[in-house]
Amino acid sequence: MTEGPPGTQLAEDTVSRIAIGVDSRNEELIAFRRRLHAEPELSFKEVATTDALAERLQLAGLIPQILDSGTGLVCEIGSGGPVVALRADIDALAMPDAKTDVTYRSRNEGVAHACGHDVHTAVVLGAGLVLQDLAEVGQLPGRVRLVFEPGEESVPGGAVEVVESGWLNDVAAVYALHCDPKKDVGRVGSRVGPITSASDWLEITLRGPGGHTARPHLTVDLVTVVAHVITTLPSLLSDRLGGHDACRLVFGAVHAGAAANVIPSSAFLTGSVRSRDRQTWERVRGELDAALADALAGSSAQCEVNYVQGVPPVVNDAQAMHTMATAARQLVGTQAVGETEHSWGGDSFGWMTNAAPGAYLRLGTHDPADAERLDLHNSHFDVDERCIAIGAKTLAATAVLGLLAENGRGGRAPERTGGWAGLAEA
């Protein structure tokens, strides 16, 4: 369970205002999420999504600013300081939406919100609207910056632009959440330290002379070499990094040859490399070359590697996580919060928790009455939409608690741990 110093509790009036503010907009938030789900957009093409957000925020009297890349936006609520930020990711995945029994099924062929970003967006929008209510009556003790990040599903993600543009420079803490179908609706998961993994992309091209399958000993039997690399490289790399659980290399695509009696002259493999912590992430690239050399020893195959550093792990700051857990207990219930496991998945929010203290909560989305529990990135994935109000209440309360905590510390800005440039050099 998340531990931390005694947290500031929200006043009953503030709790009531947040709960009523979200509940009164529940149908609107569900409709907004369904609108996004029916019109999903790929990374950095989220024009309609950005326009919909900007229109609704302007209607609330706010002034959203679209990011320089053309999609995604930031929006300030309140005045003065300190400042905390709430982040949502707004892009969808390049995959089909196989749901046939809902009115909000994707109308964009081959694009789907199968990772819950439509939920994240509706949640942060809902939290922002309620925080604007509080600001209008003088009950917001600082500023809240809404960050709607584009291109999270790309590498290295739209969070890089957010950080490089300085949107987190004055932020005391940044908060986010992510749909978790492993948890029932009404439950949220907290964890201090790394909660997601670093995620990189790997491409390997192998070459040989090619030849006849009747005489593999006279050439480089490239398909056999590929099979050996696939089966041995993951463990060779993990061993070099400290053990079987240090990293996870999984190949997602392999292409070699086109005929039964021809040994191909080239083969292509691509996959992802995931590591639990920043220290391991910094070592992966160098150790991969050594492990690959071991896997190819004696084969005479030529090798080219294209390694794309993706995103660092999301690392939850202890105090920021404590703030989120406290908020969830007050707004959702004392039994709502439980410890969650580390995930091998990656999230570009890691760039933000590198630039400012932050926390990332797992939001339960599964309807306990549904016997089938589908994972993220599944074409049939959907959520119990009660999770939207739960998420919005939690994030709104988190923002207020975070501001109160910073005011209690005199609004001192936290020390930075470095930004995109520092990590890119690692």
Disulfide bonds with the S-S distance in Angstrom:
none
